[in-house]
C-alpha cells in the first residue's frame, strides 16, 4: 500500500518508516499538517497514519480535512495517540478518523490494523465496480424502457401530465393514443412497488395498449388483454392498479375502466369536482380470464371542463412530519386554483411545496385533460 505518515517526532517517524518498508509498503513522510495535506493531494495514498500532535493543527482538524479531500474514495485514517480519554477519542472518530494506534508503536499491532483495512478497501473496490456496472446496466435499460413506453403522440395541447419517480425507474405507466375514429385512449398504471421490478411490467402493457388502440378496439377489450398478459408474466403478489379512459370528441362522452386506482375526477369550469368515479374493479394481473370484469362505465362530459387522473403516490406523499398530502390536500389545491390557472401546474406545485425537498416514497403520476376545448 501507499501510506502517508504525518508524524512530527523524528524518532517516531523513522520507526514507522522502517516498520512499513519492512512489510513492503511505499511510505510518504510528512512533518506538519500543511505538508501532510499537500502530499495527500499530490500522491493519493491508500492510507494515512496521523499523529494527533502535529504542530500546526490537531488531529481532529487534519482527519476531517483529509476526509473532505477524498469524498468518493475510502482512505482509512489511523490516529497515532497516547490519549486515553474517551470523550477526546470519540471526538476524533466523529471528525472522520477510522481507528487508533497507541504510542509507542507496536509493529505487530500496526501490521494487523493495516491488514484489516486492506480487506476493507478490497470490499470498497468490489462495491465500486459493482456500482459502476449497475449504473451502466440501468442507463441501457432506462433507454430501452423510455423508447418502448414513450410512444404517445404529441400535439394534444389540452392534455398535460407530470411524473415524479421514486427511483431510477418509474413504476407508474402513463400512455395515450388515438384510435382510427379519433377517440383518445388513456392508460394510467401503477405497478406493485417501484423501480426496475415495477417497470418490467410496463413493457408488455404499453405494447398491448398501443397495438389494440391503433386497431380501434375498446378499452374494456384492452383491459382484458393486458390482464391476461400480466397474470401470466408477473410473479404472485405483483399486479398493476390501472385506469383506462376513452374520450369521444364527437359526442361528449367518456368511457372508464378503473381497477384499483384513486377516483377519476371530473371538474367544472370553477374547478369544483362534479363527479368522483372510484375504482370498482380488481387491479390488472390479479386473476385470470375467469372472473375478470371488462365492463366499463359511460357518462356524459356535459358541464365537465377537466378530467383528472392520478396514482396513489400523489395523495400518499408524506412531508417531514409524516403527514400525507391526502385527498384533502388535493381538494385544497383545486379550491384555490383560479379559473385562469393550469390545474396540473397548481397540483404539481402544491405537492412539491408539501414535500419541501423530500423524495416521495412512491411514484407520483398526474394527468389532466381540458375537456372544454377540442381534442
N, C-alpha and C positions, 0 to 999 in steps of 0.2 A: 504494500500500500504506500501511497504518498501521504506522509504525515507531517503536518505543520506543528512545530513545538514553539510555544510562546512562553519563555522562562527567563526571568530577569537575573537569576542567580547563575553565574558561570559554571559553578561546580555541578549544580543540578542539571543544567543544560547539557554539559558534556556527558554526564552519566546517562541521560535519556538518549542522547545520540548514539552512544556505544551500545546500549541495550537494543535499540530499534534496528540499527545497522547490522547487529549480530543476527537478528531474526530476518534479515533480508529486505527491510523496508527502506524507502527513499525518505530522507529527512530534510525538512526545510526549517532552518532555525530562525527565531526572531527574539528580540530582547525587550521590545516595547509594544504597547497597544497599537500605535500607528504603523509600526513596522509589520506587525502581525496581520493587520488588515490589508496593507499593501501587498504582502506576499500571498495572502489568501486569494485576492483578486487576480494576481498575476500567475499563480501556479495551479490553482484549482485543486487543492489537496482532497484526499479521501477522508481525512480525519484530522481533528485538531486536539492537541494536548495543551491546555491553557492554565497557566499559573494565575491564581486569583490575586496575586500581589504585584501585578505589573505596575511600574512607577507612574505611568501617565493615565491609567484608567483601572478601575477594579474589574474583577472577573464577571460581575453581573452585567455591566455595560458591554464588555467585549464579547461575551457569549451572545447577547441579544443582537449586536451588530453583525456578527458572523452569520447568524440565522437569517437576518434580514437580507444579507448579500447572496443567499442561496435558497430562494423561496421554492424552487422547483427541483431541488436536489437534496437528498438526505446526506448531510455531512455531520457525523457524530462529534460532539464537543465534550471532551472529558476534562473536568476541572481537577487540577492538582492543588490540594489544600491540606492543611493540618487543622482546619476548623472543625469542631465537633458540635457546635451549637446548631440544634435542629431548625430553629427559626431562620438562621442565616442560610443554612443549606437548602431549605425549601425555597427561599427567595432566589437562589441561584438556579434551581430547577425551573421555577416559573419564568426565568429570563430566557430559557431555551437550552440550558446545559442538559446533557443526556446521562451523565454519570460522573462519579468522583473517583479519584485515586489518592490515597493517603501519602503524605510525605513523612519520612524518607521513602523513596521509591523502592518497590519490590519488583524485580524482573518477572517473577512468576505471576504475580497479580496483574501486572501490566500486560503480559503476553495473553493471559486469559481474557481480559477485558477486550483487547483488540480482536482476538479470535471471535468473541461473541458478536462484536459489531460487524465483523466481516460477514458473518452469516446473515445478519440483519440487512446489510447492504445488498447481498445477493438476492434476498427476497424483494427488496425495493426494485432492483433492476428487472427481476422477473415480472413484478407488478407493472412497472412502467412499459415493458414490452407488450404485456397483455393489454394494457390500456390503449397503447398506440394502435395495435391490431384491431381492437374492438371499435375504436373510433373510425378506422378506415372502413370496417365492415358496415358500421352504422351509416356512414356517409353514402356508401354504394347502395345499401338497402333503402335509405330515405330517398335517394334519387329515383330508384325504380318505383317506390311507393307513390311518390308525387306524380311521376309520369303516368301511372295507371289510374290513379284516383282523381287527378285534377284535369278532367276532360270536359268539365261543364262549359257550356257556351258563354261567350262574352256578349256584350251588347244588350243586356237586360238592365237598363238604368234604374228601374224601380225595385230591383231585388238587391239586397245588401246583406252581407254576412260577416261574421267575425269569429275567430277561433283562437283560444289560448290553451296551448298544450301543457300538460303537467310533466312531460318527459321529452326524450328525443323524438318520439313518435306520438302522434295524437291518436288516442283510441276512439275518438269520435270521427264519423264519416259524414260529410255534407256534400251532396252532389245534386245536380239538377240538369234536366234536359227537356227539349221539346219533342212532342210526338209529331207524326206526319200531318195530323189535323190541327196542329198548333196549340194543343194543350200543354201546359207547363207542369212537368212532374218534378217533385222534390223529394229527396230522401235524407233524413237525418237519423243516423245510427250511433248508438253509444254501446261499444263493446265492453264486456266484463273487464275490469281493471283498466290499466293504461300502459303506454309504452309499446315496445315491439310485440309482445304477445297479443295485445289487444288489436294492434294494427294488422296482424296477419289475416284476420277475418275480413278486413275491408277490401282485400283484393278480389276474391270471388264475388262479394256483394256488389261492388261497383261494376264489375263486368256484366253481371246479370241485369242490373238496373239499366245501364246504357243500352245493352242489346235489345232488351224487351221494350223499353220506351221507344227506341228508334223504329221498332216494328209496329208501334201503335197499341200495344197491349195495355190493359188497365192495371191500376196499382194493386188491386186485390190479387190478380194473377202474378204480378211481380213479387208481392209479399210471399205468396205461396212457394214460388220457385226459390227465392232466397232462403226461406225457412228450410226447404228440403235440402239445399246445399249445405247450409250451416249445421244442420242437425247431423249431417254425415261427416263433416270435416272437423268440427270443433270438439275438443275434449269435454267430458262430462263436467258440468258446472259452469261452462262458458256459454255465453249467449249474446245476443245483440238486442237491446231495447231500441226500438225504431219507430219512426213515424214517416209514412208516405202520404204525400198530398198531391192532388191533381187539381189544377186551376183551369177552368174553361173560360177563356176571354169572350167567347161568343154569347153565352147565356148567363153570365154572372153566377156560375155555380162552382161549388167547392166539394171535393170528394176526399175523405180522410180515412186512413187506416193507422191506428195508433196502438202499438204494442209495447207498453212499458215506459214510455217517455212522459215527461210532465205534460200538462194540458196544452192543447193548441189554443192560442188566444186570438180572437177577432176583436179589433179595436176600432171605434168610430173616429170621426174627424176631430173630436175633442179629447182623444186618447183615453177614452173610457172603455173598459172591457165589456163588450156586449155579449160575447159567447166565450165560455171556457170549456173546452171539449176534452175531457180526461181520457186516459187510456182505458180501453175496455177489452184488450186482447193480451195474450201471452207474448212475451218477447220472442224474437226470431231465434230458431235453433233449439228451443226448449223441448218441443215434441216433434214427432214426425208428421207425415201426412194425416194419419188418423187423429182426428180431433182438432186439427188446425182450422182456425176460423179466418177465412179470407174475405169475409163480408166487410163492406165499407159504409161509412156514414156520409150522406149527401145533404148539403144545405145551401141556401142562397147566400150570396155575399152582399145582398142589399143592405145598405146602411153601414157596411163594414169598409173601412178605409185602409186597415193594415192587418196583415196576418203575421203572427209572431210564433216561431218555433225555437226551442232551446233545450239543451241537455241538462240533466240534473246537477251537473257541475256548477251551473250558474247559481242556483238557489242554495246549493250546499257549500259554496265558497265561505271560508272562515277567516275572520280577522285575527289579530294577535291575542284578543281576549277569548278566542274560541267561539265567538258568536257567528251564526250563519247569516248570510245575506238574506236568504229566505224569500218566500212569496211576498212578505210584507215589504222587503227591500225593493223588489221588482215593482210592486204596486206604488210605492213611494216615488220611484223614478218616473213611472208613467204619469203620475198625478202632477208632477212639477214640470213635465216636458211641455213646452209651448207648441202651439199648432204649426209654427214655422220651423221647429227644430226637427232634427233627424232622430227618430225613435232609437235606432240602433246605436247611434253615437251617444245618446243620453244614457242608455242602459250600459254600454261599454264603459263610459266614464264613471258611472255610478259604482260598478263592480270594482274597477281599478282603484278608485278612491277608497272603497271599503277595504280592499286587501292591503292598501297602504304599503306597497313594496313586497308583500309576501307572495311566494309562489302558490298557486292553487293546489289543493290536494287531489283534484280530479280535473280532467279536461273540460274546458268550457266551450260550447258552441252556441251560436246565436244567429238566427236568420229572420229578416223582416222583409215582407213584400208589401209594397204600396199598391193596394187594390183600387185606389181612386184614379189611377192613370192606366192607359192601355198597356197590356203586357206584350 
